[in-house]
Amino acid sequence: MLRLFRRALWNPSVFRATAALRLFSAASPSEKFNQAVKDLNNVPEEPSNDVKLQLYALFKQATVGQCNVAKPDTFDFVGKAK
């Protein structure tokens, strides 16, 4: 999971959106998270599908917690990507 987070952060479109968050280091984690969600909704260019899936995984991890769903089938490519 940490690898996905690092890759998402080094993506230029995601990096620009999260760079502003570093300025608000005194904010609580929940405030930072809510601000990050708002910033990602206002990204000037459309991120690639890989970046979207990585961000979705991080979002679900932050809001729901650990994955408790059974592993997807071999040919369920969308389910595997999630």
PyMOL Python script that loads the backbone (N, CA, C, O; Angstrom):
from pymol import cmd

cmd.read_pdbstr("""\
ATOM      1  N   MET A   1       0.823  -1.192   0.000  1.00  0.00           N
ATOM      2  CA  MET A   1       0.000   0.000   0.000  1.00  0.00           C
ATOM      3  C   MET A   1       0.863   1.251   0.000  1.00  0.00           C
ATOM      4  O   MET A   1       0.529   2.245  -0.645  1.00  0.00           O
ATOM      5  N   LEU A   2       1.977   1.198   0.727  1.00  0.00           N
ATOM      6  CA  LEU A   2       2.867   2.350   0.781  1.00  0.00           C
ATOM      7  C   LEU A   2       3.460   2.636  -0.588  1.00  0.00           C
ATOM      8  O   LEU A   2       3.663   3.793  -0.954  1.00  0.00           O
ATOM      9  N   ARG A   3       3.743   1.558  -1.359  1.00  0.00           N
ATOM     10  CA  ARG A   3       4.278   1.756  -2.703  1.00  0.00           C
ATOM     11  C   ARG A   3       3.281   2.503  -3.587  1.00  0.00           C
ATOM     12  O   ARG A   3       3.668   3.396  -4.341  1.00  0.00           O
ATOM     13  N   LEU A   4       2.002   2.144  -3.498  1.00  0.00           N
ATOM     14  CA  LEU A   4       0.977   2.838  -4.283  1.00  0.00           C
ATOM     15  C   LEU A   4       0.899   4.300  -3.894  1.00  0.00           C
ATOM     16  O   LEU A   4       0.755   5.171  -4.752  1.00  0.00           O
ATOM     17  N   PHE A   5       0.994   4.572  -2.596  1.00  0.00           N
ATOM     18  CA  PHE A   5       0.942   5.946  -2.123  1.00  0.00           C
ATOM     19  C   PHE A   5       2.119   6.739  -2.665  1.00  0.00           C
ATOM     20  O   PHE A   5       1.953   7.877  -3.103  1.00  0.00           O
ATOM     21  N   ARG A   6       3.315   6.145  -2.639  1.00  0.00           N
ATOM     22  CA  ARG A   6       4.497   6.843  -3.161  1.00  0.00           C
ATOM     23  C   ARG A   6       4.362   7.109  -4.649  1.00  0.00           C
ATOM     24  O   ARG A   6       4.680   8.202  -5.116  1.00  0.00           O
ATOM     25  N   ARG A   7       3.883   6.099  -5.412  1.00  0.00           N
ATOM     26  CA  ARG A   7       3.716   6.307  -6.855  1.00  0.00           C
ATOM     27  C   ARG A   7       2.691   7.387  -7.136  1.00  0.00           C
ATOM     28  O   ARG A   7       2.875   8.198  -8.043  1.00  0.00           O
ATOM     29  N   ALA A   8       1.623   7.406  -6.375  1.00  0.00           N
ATOM     30  CA  ALA A   8       0.592   8.425  -6.581  1.00  0.00           C
ATOM     31  C   ALA A   8       1.133   9.808  -6.266  1.00  0.00           C
ATOM     32  O   ALA A   8       0.806  10.777  -6.951  1.00  0.00           O
ATOM     33  N   LEU A   9       1.962   9.904  -5.232  1.00  0.00           N
ATOM     34  CA  LEU A   9       2.507  11.212  -4.873  1.00  0.00           C
ATOM     35  C   LEU A   9       3.479  11.739  -5.913  1.00  0.00           C
ATOM     36  O   LEU A   9       3.561  12.950  -6.117  1.00  0.00           O
ATOM     37  N   TRP A  10       4.219  10.858  -6.575  1.00  0.00           N
ATOM     38  CA  TRP A  10       5.203  11.321  -7.550  1.00  0.00           C
ATOM     39  C   TRP A  10       4.602  11.542  -8.925  1.00  0.00           C
ATOM     40  O   TRP A  10       5.294  12.013  -9.828  1.00  0.00           O
ATOM     41  N   ASN A  11       3.351  11.219  -9.103  1.00  0.00           N
ATOM     42  CA  ASN A  11       2.686  11.546 -10.359  1.00  0.00           C
ATOM     43  C   ASN A  11       2.494  13.056 -10.389  1.00  0.00           C
ATOM     44  O   ASN A  11       1.995  13.623  -9.416  1.00  0.00           O
ATOM     45  N   PRO A  12       2.880  13.735 -11.490  1.00  0.00           N
ATOM     46  CA  PRO A  12       2.820  15.205 -11.519  1.00  0.00           C
ATOM     47  C   PRO A  12       1.460  15.784 -11.186  1.00  0.00           C
ATOM     48  O   PRO A  12       1.384  16.778 -10.465  1.00  0.00           O
ATOM     49  N   SER A  13       0.376  15.193 -11.689  1.00  0.00           N
ATOM     50  CA  SER A  13      -0.936  15.781 -11.417  1.00  0.00           C
ATOM     51  C   SER A  13      -1.323  15.620  -9.951  1.00  0.00           C
ATOM     52  O   SER A  13      -1.939  16.515  -9.372  1.00  0.00           O
ATOM     53  N   VAL A  14      -0.972  14.502  -9.352  1.00  0.00           N
ATOM     54  CA  VAL A  14      -1.279  14.283  -7.946  1.00  0.00           C
ATOM     55  C   VAL A  14      -0.338  15.100  -7.073  1.00  0.00           C
ATOM     56  O   VAL A  14      -0.744  15.626  -6.037  1.00  0.00           O
ATOM     57  N   PHE A  15       0.918  15.206  -7.491  1.00  0.00           N
ATOM     58  CA  PHE A  15       1.908  15.951  -6.709  1.00  0.00           C
ATOM     59  C   PHE A  15       1.498  17.406  -6.568  1.00  0.00           C
ATOM     60  O   PHE A  15       1.627  17.987  -5.490  1.00  0.00           O
ATOM     61  N   ARG A  16       1.003  18.001  -7.650  1.00  0.00           N
ATOM     62  CA  ARG A  16       0.575  19.408  -7.576  1.00  0.00           C
ATOM     63  C   ARG A  16      -0.590  19.565  -6.607  1.00  0.00           C
ATOM     64  O   ARG A  16      -0.662  20.543  -5.863  1.00  0.00           O
ATOM     65  N   ALA A  17      -1.496  18.603  -6.620  1.00  0.00           N
ATOM     66  CA  ALA A  17      -2.669  18.704  -5.746  1.00  0.00           C
ATOM     67  C   ALA A  17      -2.293  18.534  -4.281  1.00  0.00           C
ATOM     68  O   ALA A  17      -2.905  19.145  -3.405  1.00  0.00           O
ATOM     69  N   THR A  18      -1.291  17.707  -4.014  1.00  0.00           N
ATOM     70  CA  THR A  18      -0.921  17.476  -2.623  1.00  0.00           C
ATOM     71  C   THR A  18       0.131  18.448  -2.117  1.00  0.00           C
ATOM     72  O   THR A  18       0.341  18.551  -0.909  1.00  0.00           O
ATOM     73  N   ALA A  19       0.793  19.160  -3.012  1.00  0.00           N
ATOM     74  CA  ALA A  19       1.831  20.102  -2.580  1.00  0.00           C
ATOM     75  C   ALA A  19       1.243  21.203  -1.704  1.00  0.00           C
ATOM     76  O   ALA A  19       1.886  21.652  -0.755  1.00  0.00           O
ATOM     77  N   ALA A  20       0.045  21.631  -2.012  1.00  0.00           N
ATOM     78  CA  ALA A  20      -0.594  22.672  -1.210  1.00  0.00           C
ATOM     79  C   ALA A  20      -0.893  22.179   0.202  1.00  0.00           C
ATOM     80  O   ALA A  20      -0.926  22.974   1.140  1.00  0.00           O
ATOM     81  N   LEU A  21      -1.107  20.890   0.359  1.00  0.00           N
ATOM     82  CA  LEU A  21      -1.424  20.346   1.681  1.00  0.00           C
ATOM     83  C   LEU A  21      -0.249  20.453   2.643  1.00  0.00           C
ATOM     84  O   LEU A  21      -0.435  20.555   3.856  1.00  0.00           O
ATOM     85  N   ARG A  22       0.939  20.430   2.103  1.00  0.00           N
ATOM     86  CA  ARG A  22       2.108  20.514   2.973  1.00  0.00           C
ATOM     87  C   ARG A  22       2.190  21.861   3.668  1.00  0.00           C
ATOM     88  O   ARG A  22       2.824  21.978   4.716  1.00  0.00           O
ATOM     89  N   LEU A  23       1.563  22.868   3.105  1.00  0.00           N
ATOM     90  CA  LEU A  23       1.568  24.184   3.726  1.00  0.00           C
ATOM     91  C   LEU A  23       0.711  24.211   4.987  1.00  0.00           C
ATOM     92  O   LEU A  23       0.937  25.031   5.877  1.00  0.00           O
ATOM     93  N   PHE A  24      -0.263  23.325   5.063  1.00  0.00           N
ATOM     94  CA  PHE A  24      -1.191  23.296   6.188  1.00  0.00           C
ATOM     95  C   PHE A  24      -0.826  22.181   7.167  1.00  0.00           C
ATOM     96  O   PHE A  24      -1.687  21.390   7.554  1.00  0.00           O
ATOM     97  N   SER A  25       0.432  22.116   7.566  1.00  0.00           N
ATOM     98  CA  SER A  25       0.885  21.010   8.407  1.00  0.00           C
ATOM     99  C   SER A  25       0.279  21.054   9.808  1.00  0.00           C
ATOM    100  O   SER A  25       0.280  20.039  10.505  1.00  0.00           O
ATOM    101  N   ALA A  26      -0.238  22.208  10.234  1.00  0.00           N
ATOM    102  CA  ALA A  26      -0.832  22.311  11.566  1.00  0.00           C
ATOM    103  C   ALA A  26      -2.257  21.761  11.605  1.00  0.00           C
ATOM    104  O   ALA A  26      -2.815  21.593  12.689  1.00  0.00           O
ATOM    105  N   ALA A  27      -2.849  21.482  10.461  1.00  0.00           N
ATOM    106  CA  ALA A  27      -4.226  20.987  10.410  1.00  0.00           C
ATOM    107  C   ALA A  27      -4.284  19.542  10.910  1.00  0.00           C
ATOM    108  O   ALA A  27      -3.296  18.811  10.850  1.00  0.00           O
ATOM    109  N   SER A  28      -5.441  19.153  11.397  1.00  0.00           N
ATOM    110  CA  SER A  28      -5.623  17.779  11.868  1.00  0.00           C
ATOM    111  C   SER A  28      -5.644  16.831  10.666  1.00  0.00           C
ATOM    112  O   SER A  28      -5.880  17.271   9.540  1.00  0.00           O
ATOM    113  N   PRO A  29      -5.400  15.541  10.890  1.00  0.00           N
ATOM    114  CA  PRO A  29      -5.419  14.590   9.775  1.00  0.00           C
ATOM    115  C   PRO A  29      -6.750  14.572   9.020  1.00  0.00           C
ATOM    116  O   PRO A  29      -6.755  14.456   7.794  1.00  0.00           O
ATOM    117  N   SER A  30      -7.863  14.684   9.720  1.00  0.00           N
ATOM    118  CA  SER A  30      -9.153  14.668   9.023  1.00  0.00           C
ATOM    119  C   SER A  30      -9.333  15.930   8.183  1.00  0.00           C
ATOM    120  O   SER A  30      -9.916  15.871   7.101  1.00  0.00           O
ATOM    121  N   GLU A  31      -8.842  17.065   8.668  1.00  0.00           N
ATOM    122  CA  GLU A  31      -8.913  18.295   7.868  1.00  0.00           C
ATOM    123  C   GLU A  31      -8.028  18.183   6.636  1.00  0.00           C
ATOM    124  O   GLU A  31      -8.410  18.621   5.552  1.00  0.00           O
ATOM    125  N   LYS A  32      -6.842  17.598   6.800  1.00  0.00           N
ATOM    126  CA  LYS A  32      -5.943  17.399   5.664  1.00  0.00           C
ATOM    127  C   LYS A  32      -6.585  16.475   4.630  1.00  0.00           C
ATOM    128  O   LYS A  32      -6.510  16.724   3.427  1.00  0.00           O
ATOM    129  N   PHE A  33      -7.218  15.403   5.118  1.00  0.00           N
ATOM    130  CA  PHE A  33      -7.854  14.454   4.211  1.00  0.00           C
ATOM    131  C   PHE A  33      -8.973  15.124   3.426  1.00  0.00           C
ATOM    132  O   PHE A  33      -9.058  14.973   2.208  1.00  0.00           O
ATOM    133  N   ASN A  34      -9.827  15.860   4.117  1.00  0.00           N
ATOM    134  CA  ASN A  34     -10.932  16.544   3.439  1.00  0.00           C
ATOM    135  C   ASN A  34     -10.416  17.566   2.440  1.00  0.00           C
ATOM    136  O   ASN A  34     -10.992  17.716   1.362  1.00  0.00           O
ATOM    137  N   GLN A  35      -9.343  18.269   2.775  1.00  0.00           N
ATOM    138  CA  GLN A  35      -8.767  19.237   1.843  1.00  0.00           C
ATOM    139  C   GLN A  35      -8.168  18.525   0.630  1.00  0.00           C
ATOM    140  O   GLN A  35      -8.275  19.020  -0.492  1.00  0.00           O
ATOM    141  N   ALA A  36      -7.542  17.370   0.848  1.00  0.00           N
ATOM    142  CA  ALA A  36      -6.971  16.609  -0.265  1.00  0.00           C
ATOM    143  C   ALA A  36      -8.062  16.145  -1.218  1.00  0.00           C
ATOM    144  O   ALA A  36      -7.881  16.189  -2.435  1.00  0.00           O
ATOM    145  N   VAL A  37      -9.189  15.704  -0.679  1.00  0.00           N
ATOM    146  CA  VAL A  37     -10.308  15.281  -1.529  1.00  0.00           C
ATOM    147  C   VAL A  37     -10.796  16.457  -2.370  1.00  0.00           C
ATOM    148  O   VAL A  37     -11.053  16.300  -3.563  1.00  0.00           O
ATOM    149  N   LYS A  38     -10.925  17.629  -1.760  1.00  0.00           N
ATOM    150  CA  LYS A  38     -11.355  18.817  -2.504  1.00  0.00           C
ATOM    151  C   LYS A  38     -10.340  19.190  -3.576  1.00  0.00           C
ATOM    152  O   LYS A  38     -10.714  19.519  -4.702  1.00  0.00           O
ATOM    153  N   ASP A  39      -9.047  19.141  -3.227  1.00  0.00           N
ATOM    154  CA  ASP A  39      -8.001  19.498  -4.183  1.00  0.00           C
ATOM    155  C   ASP A  39      -7.980  18.541  -5.371  1.00  0.00           C
ATOM    156  O   ASP A  39      -7.774  18.966  -6.508  1.00  0.00           O
ATOM    157  N   LEU A  40      -8.192  17.257  -5.113  1.00  0.00           N
ATOM    158  CA  LEU A  40      -8.177  16.288  -6.202  1.00  0.00           C
ATOM    159  C   LEU A  40      -9.377  16.448  -7.123  1.00  0.00           C
ATOM    160  O   LEU A  40      -9.305  16.080  -8.295  1.00  0.00           O
ATOM    161  N   ASN A  41     -10.460  16.979  -6.624  1.00  0.00           N
ATOM    162  CA  ASN A  41     -11.613  17.238  -7.485  1.00  0.00           C
ATOM    163  C   ASN A  41     -11.379  18.434  -8.393  1.00  0.00           C
ATOM    164  O   ASN A  41     -12.099  18.614  -9.375  1.00  0.00           O
ATOM    165  N   ASN A  42     -10.386  19.251  -8.081  1.00  0.00           N
ATOM    166  CA  ASN A  42     -10.102  20.448  -8.876  1.00  0.00           C
ATOM    167  C   ASN A  42      -8.785  20.357  -9.632  1.00  0.00           C
ATOM    168  O   ASN A  42      -8.203  21.389  -9.966  1.00  0.00           O
ATOM    169  N   VAL A  43      -8.301  19.157  -9.912  1.00  0.00           N
ATOM    170  CA  VAL A  43      -7.057  18.989 -10.662  1.00  0.00           C
ATOM    171  C   VAL A  43      -7.293  19.480 -12.086  1.00  0.00           C
ATOM    172  O   VAL A  43      -8.293  19.112 -12.703  1.00  0.00           O
ATOM    173  N   PRO A  44      -6.381  20.314 -12.625  1.00  0.00           N
ATOM    174  CA  PRO A  44      -6.615  20.904 -13.942  1.00  0.00           C
ATOM    175  C   PRO A  44      -6.644  19.900 -15.090  1.00  0.00           C
ATOM    176  O   PRO A  44      -7.362  20.111 -16.068  1.00  0.00           O
ATOM    177  N   GLU A  45      -5.883  18.816 -14.993  1.00  0.00           N
ATOM    178  CA  GLU A  45      -5.889  17.828 -16.065  1.00  0.00           C
ATOM    179  C   GLU A  45      -6.420  16.502 -15.542  1.00  0.00           C
ATOM    180  O   GLU A  45      -6.277  16.192 -14.359  1.00  0.00           O
ATOM    181  N   GLU A  46      -7.021  15.736 -16.408  1.00  0.00           N
ATOM    182  CA  GLU A  46      -7.615  14.455 -16.037  1.00  0.00           C
ATOM    183  C   GLU A  46      -6.505  13.431 -15.776  1.00  0.00           C
ATOM    184  O   GLU A  46      -5.694  13.179 -16.667  1.00  0.00           O
ATOM    185  N   PRO A  47      -6.447  12.837 -14.582  1.00  0.00           N
ATOM    186  CA  PRO A  47      -5.419  11.828 -14.310  1.00  0.00           C
ATOM    187  C   PRO A  47      -5.693  10.549 -15.098  1.00  0.00           C
ATOM    188  O   PRO A  47      -6.823  10.292 -15.516  1.00  0.00           O
ATOM    189  N   SER A  48      -4.645   9.757 -15.293  1.00  0.00           N
ATOM    190  CA  SER A  48      -4.799   8.495 -16.018  1.00  0.00           C
ATOM    191  C   SER A  48      -5.609   7.510 -15.174  1.00  0.00           C
ATOM    192  O   SER A  48      -5.820   7.723 -13.980  1.00  0.00           O
ATOM    193  N   ASN A  49      -6.054   6.437 -15.811  1.00  0.00           N
ATOM    194  CA  ASN A  49      -6.838   5.428 -15.093  1.00  0.00           C
ATOM    195  C   ASN A  49      -6.025   4.769 -13.985  1.00  0.00           C
ATOM    196  O   ASN A  49      -6.566   4.443 -12.929  1.00  0.00           O
ATOM    197  N   ASP A  50      -4.717   4.570 -14.221  1.00  0.00           N
ATOM    198  CA  ASP A  50      -3.869   3.981 -13.183  1.00  0.00           C
ATOM    199  C   ASP A  50      -3.830   4.862 -11.944  1.00  0.00           C
ATOM    200  O   ASP A  50      -3.932   4.370 -10.820  1.00  0.00           O
ATOM    201  N   VAL A  51      -3.684   6.162 -12.154  1.00  0.00           N
ATOM    202  CA  VAL A  51      -3.643   7.098 -11.026  1.00  0.00           C
ATOM    203  C   VAL A  51      -4.995   7.124 -10.329  1.00  0.00           C
ATOM    204  O   VAL A  51      -5.062   7.166  -9.101  1.00  0.00           O
ATOM    205  N   LYS A  52      -6.075   7.099 -11.110  1.00  0.00           N
ATOM    206  CA  LYS A  52      -7.410   7.094 -10.510  1.00  0.00           C
ATOM    207  C   LYS A  52      -7.617   5.860  -9.635  1.00  0.00           C
ATOM    208  O   LYS A  52      -8.174   5.958  -8.541  1.00  0.00           O
ATOM    209  N   LEU A  53      -7.169   4.697 -10.117  1.00  0.00           N
ATOM    210  CA  LEU A  53      -7.320   3.472  -9.335  1.00  0.00           C
ATOM    211  C   LEU A  53      -6.478   3.518  -8.066  1.00  0.00           C
ATOM    212  O   LEU A  53      -6.912   3.050  -7.013  1.00  0.00           O
ATOM    213  N   GLN A  54      -5.275   4.081  -8.161  1.00  0.00           N
ATOM    214  CA  GLN A  54      -4.427   4.207  -6.971  1.00  0.00           C
ATOM    215  C   GLN A  54      -5.067   5.142  -5.952  1.00  0.00           C
ATOM    216  O   GLN A  54      -5.092   4.849  -4.757  1.00  0.00           O
ATOM    217  N   LEU A  55      -5.579   6.259  -6.430  1.00  0.00           N
ATOM    218  CA  LEU A  55      -6.226   7.205  -5.525  1.00  0.00           C
ATOM    219  C   LEU A  55      -7.496   6.615  -4.921  1.00  0.00           C
ATOM    220  O   LEU A  55      -7.798   6.849  -3.751  1.00  0.00           O
ATOM    221  N   TYR A  56      -8.239   5.849  -5.721  1.00  0.00           N
ATOM    222  CA  TYR A  56      -9.441   5.186  -5.214  1.00  0.00           C
ATOM    223  C   TYR A  56      -9.075   4.200  -4.103  1.00  0.00           C
ATOM    224  O   TYR A  56      -9.760   4.119  -3.083  1.00  0.00           O
ATOM    225  N   ALA A  57      -7.997   3.456  -4.310  1.00  0.00           N
ATOM    226  CA  ALA A  57      -7.557   2.502  -3.292  1.00  0.00           C
ATOM    227  C   ALA A  57      -7.187   3.224  -2.002  1.00  0.00           C
ATOM    228  O   ALA A  57      -7.546   2.775  -0.914  1.00  0.00           O
ATOM    229  N   LEU A  58      -6.474   4.336  -2.118  1.00  0.00           N
ATOM    230  CA  LEU A  58      -6.095   5.103  -0.935  1.00  0.00           C
ATOM    231  C   LEU A  58      -7.318   5.711  -0.255  1.00  0.00           C
ATOM    232  O   LEU A  58      -7.396   5.753   0.973  1.00  0.00           O
ATOM    233  N   PHE A  59      -8.273   6.182  -1.060  1.00  0.00           N
ATOM    234  CA  PHE A  59      -9.500   6.754  -0.511  1.00  0.00           C
ATOM    235  C   PHE A  59     -10.286   5.703   0.267  1.00  0.00           C
ATOM    236  O   PHE A  59     -10.738   5.959   1.383  1.00  0.00           O
ATOM    237  N   LYS A  60     -10.448   4.519  -0.324  1.00  0.00           N
ATOM    238  CA  LYS A  60     -11.195   3.452   0.347  1.00  0.00           C
ATOM    239  C   LYS A  60     -10.470   3.003   1.616  1.00  0.00           C
ATOM    240  O   LYS A  60     -11.110   2.712   2.627  1.00  0.00           O
ATOM    241  N   GLN A  61      -9.140   2.945   1.566  1.00  0.00           N
ATOM    242  CA  GLN A  61      -8.372   2.558   2.748  1.00  0.00           C
ATOM    243  C   GLN A  61      -8.586   3.565   3.869  1.00  0.00           C
ATOM    244  O   GLN A  61      -8.711   3.189   5.034  1.00  0.00           O
ATOM    245  N   ALA A  62      -8.629   4.846   3.513  1.00  0.00           N
ATOM    246  CA  ALA A  62      -8.782   5.896   4.524  1.00  0.00           C
ATOM    247  C   ALA A  62     -10.202   5.958   5.072  1.00  0.00           C
ATOM    248  O   ALA A  62     -10.393   6.252   6.253  1.00  0.00           O
ATOM    249  N   THR A  63     -11.198   5.689   4.239  1.00  0.00           N
ATOM    250  CA  THR A  63     -12.578   5.850   4.684  1.00  0.00           C
ATOM    251  C   THR A  63     -13.195   4.567   5.229  1.00  0.00           C
ATOM    252  O   THR A  63     -14.007   4.621   6.153  1.00  0.00           O
ATOM    253  N   VAL A  64     -12.824   3.413   4.673  1.00  0.00           N
ATOM    254  CA  VAL A  64     -13.437   2.148   5.073  1.00  0.00           C
ATOM    255  C   VAL A  64     -12.508   1.341   5.978  1.00  0.00           C
ATOM    256  O   VAL A  64     -12.961   0.738   6.951  1.00  0.00           O
ATOM    257  N   GLY A  65     -11.229   1.325   5.667  1.00  0.00           N
ATOM    258  CA  GLY A  65     -10.265   0.543   6.436  1.00  0.00           C
ATOM    259  C   GLY A  65      -9.767  -0.632   5.624  1.00  0.00           C
ATOM    260  O   GLY A  65      -9.813  -0.623   4.394  1.00  0.00           O
ATOM    261  N   GLN A  66      -9.285  -1.648   6.333  1.00  0.00           N
ATOM    262  CA  GLN A  66      -8.734  -2.815   5.671  1.00  0.00           C
ATOM    263  C   GLN A  66      -9.774  -3.492   4.783  1.00  0.00           C
ATOM    264  O   GLN A  66     -10.969  -3.473   5.078  1.00  0.00           O
ATOM    265  N   CYS A  67      -9.301  -4.085   3.700  1.00  0.00           N
ATOM    266  CA  CYS A  67     -10.166  -4.794   2.757  1.00  0.00           C
ATOM    267  C   CYS A  67     -10.676  -6.073   3.413  1.00  0.00           C
ATOM    268  O   CYS A  67      -9.893  -6.881   3.912  1.00  0.00           O
ATOM    269  N   ASN A  68     -11.986  -6.247   3.407  1.00  0.00           N
ATOM    270  CA  ASN A  68     -12.577  -7.457   3.979  1.00  0.00           C
ATOM    271  C   ASN A  68     -13.384  -8.218   2.931  1.00  0.00           C
ATOM    272  O   ASN A  68     -14.244  -9.030   3.274  1.00  0.00           O
ATOM    273  N   VAL A  69     -13.108  -7.957   1.661  1.00  0.00           N
ATOM    274  CA  VAL A  69     -13.811  -8.598   0.553  1.00  0.00           C
ATOM    275  C   VAL A  69     -12.941  -9.738   0.038  1.00  0.00           C
ATOM    276  O   VAL A  69     -11.714  -9.638   0.033  1.00  0.00           O
ATOM    277  N   ALA A  70     -13.579 -10.818  -0.393  1.00  0.00           N
ATOM    278  CA  ALA A  70     -12.841 -11.951  -0.939  1.00  0.00           C
ATOM    279  C   ALA A  70     -12.077 -11.539  -2.192  1.00  0.00           C
ATOM    280  O   ALA A  70     -12.478 -10.616  -2.901  1.00  0.00           O
ATOM    281  N   LYS A  71     -10.977 -12.229  -2.455  1.00  0.00           N
ATOM    282  CA  LYS A  71     -10.146 -11.946  -3.620  1.00  0.00           C
ATOM    283  C   LYS A  71     -10.965 -12.164  -4.897  1.00  0.00           C
ATOM    284  O   LYS A  71     -11.681 -13.161  -5.000  1.00  0.00           O
ATOM    285  N   PRO A  72     -10.872 -11.239  -5.884  1.00  0.00           N
ATOM    286  CA  PRO A  72     -11.672 -11.382  -7.109  1.00  0.00           C
ATOM    287  C   PRO A  72     -11.199 -12.557  -7.969  1.00  0.00           C
ATOM    288  O   PRO A  72     -10.073 -13.036  -7.831  1.00  0.00           O
ATOM    289  N   ASP A  73     -12.085 -13.004  -8.856  1.00  0.00           N
ATOM    290  CA  ASP A  73     -11.759 -14.095  -9.764  1.00  0.00           C
ATOM    291  C   ASP A  73     -10.614 -13.710 -10.689  1.00  0.00           C
ATOM    292  O   ASP A  73     -10.259 -12.536 -10.803  1.00  0.00           O
ATOM    293  N   THR A  74     -10.047 -14.704 -11.342  1.00  0.00           N
ATOM    294  CA  THR A  74      -8.905 -14.496 -12.226  1.00  0.00           C
ATOM    295  C   THR A  74      -9.233 -13.561 -13.376  1.00  0.00           C
ATOM    296  O   THR A  74      -8.395 -12.741 -13.751  1.00  0.00           O
ATOM    297  N   PHE A  75     -10.420 -13.658 -13.943  1.00  0.00           N
ATOM    298  CA  PHE A  75     -10.765 -12.856 -15.110  1.00  0.00           C
ATOM    299  C   PHE A  75     -11.554 -11.598 -14.769  1.00  0.00           C
ATOM    300  O   PHE A  75     -12.059 -10.928 -15.670  1.00  0.00           O
ATOM    301  N   ASP A  76     -11.666 -11.276 -13.523  1.00  0.00           N
ATOM    302  CA  ASP A  76     -12.319 -10.034 -13.093  1.00  0.00           C
ATOM    303  C   ASP A  76     -11.247  -8.947 -13.004  1.00  0.00           C
ATOM    304  O   ASP A  76     -10.751  -8.640 -11.920  1.00  0.00           O
ATOM    305  N   PHE A  77     -10.896  -8.366 -14.162  1.00  0.00           N
ATOM    306  CA  PHE A  77      -9.783  -7.426 -14.238  1.00  0.00           C
ATOM    307  C   PHE A  77     -10.069  -6.134 -13.483  1.00  0.00           C
ATOM    308  O   PHE A  77      -9.174  -5.582 -12.842  1.00  0.00           O
ATOM    309  N   VAL A  78     -11.289  -5.651 -13.548  1.00  0.00           N
ATOM    310  CA  VAL A  78     -11.639  -4.423 -12.826  1.00  0.00           C
ATOM    311  C   VAL A  78     -11.588  -4.674 -11.327  1.00  0.00           C
ATOM    312  O   VAL A  78     -11.062  -3.856 -10.573  1.00  0.00           O
ATOM    313  N   GLY A  79     -12.128  -5.789 -10.902  1.00  0.00           N
ATOM    314  CA  GLY A  79     -12.097  -6.130  -9.485  1.00  0.00           C
ATOM    315  C   GLY A  79     -10.682  -6.308  -8.966  1.00  0.00           C
ATOM    316  O   GLY A  79     -10.380  -5.936  -7.832  1.00  0.00           O
ATOM    317  N   LYS A  80      -9.810  -6.878  -9.796  1.00  0.00           N
ATOM    318  CA  LYS A  80      -8.412  -7.039  -9.400  1.00  0.00           C
ATOM    319  C   LYS A  80      -7.718  -5.694  -9.292  1.00  0.00           C
ATOM    320  O   LYS A  80      -6.892  -5.488  -8.403  1.00  0.00           O
ATOM    321  N   ALA A  81      -8.045  -4.787 -10.183  1.00  0.00           N
ATOM    322  CA  ALA A  81      -7.412  -3.465 -10.154  1.00  0.00           C
ATOM    323  C   ALA A  81      -7.830  -2.689  -8.915  1.00  0.00           C
ATOM    324  O   ALA A  81      -7.047  -1.918  -8.362  1.00  0.00           O
ATOM    325  N   LYS A  82      -9.070  -2.897  -8.482  1.00  0.00           N
ATOM    326  CA  LYS A  82      -9.543  -2.198  -7.277  1.00  0.00           C
ATOM    327  C   LYS A  82      -8.869  -2.785  -6.073  1.00  0.00           C
ATOM    328  O   LYS A  82      -9.119  -2.346  -4.950  1.00  0.00           O
TER     329      LYS A  82
END
""", "prot")
cmd.dss("prot")
cmd.show_as("cartoon", "prot")
cmd.util.cbc("prot")
cmd.orient("prot")
